Amino acid sequence: MIRNAAVNDYEAVEAIMEQVQDLHAGWRPDVYRAGVVVLPPDYFDELVRGGHALVWEENGAVAGVVIYRERQTGGPVKMERKTFYIDSIAVDEAHRGRGVGRRLLDECKAIARQRGCCGLELQVNALNARAMKLYREYGFSEKSVNMELNF
């Protein structure tokens, strides 16, 4: 079942976020730190109070989380757009591959439409093949590509 995150979900959400952080640290130890607090409690409280976090609950336990915000973009060279930006979407290791991420995306899409957003946006680590596969199958397409030249 999907629901708004609550303050008492903190430990479960943080554990899931740390799983993903550790994946990133394994892929890019030159960029990401392993074993760190990803969501400080006060920041999580702020997300919950602002209604910017959803969780997927299964058998009384948090199995997935999505953190989001609406973004208004535009200016002299870009068209005005209101998008639903997914800051983080993460599924507990034990629940991956069982449709939790897709259900979280479904809920994001429904909320975005209800709020008059023109679409969903997110960023994904280039080495996260599993997530990229999900997003492509869901209908996401590449909007931009970040590149780097390390020394």
Order of alpha helices (4+ residues) and beta strands (2+ residues): beta-alpha-alpha-beta-beta-beta-alpha-beta-alpha
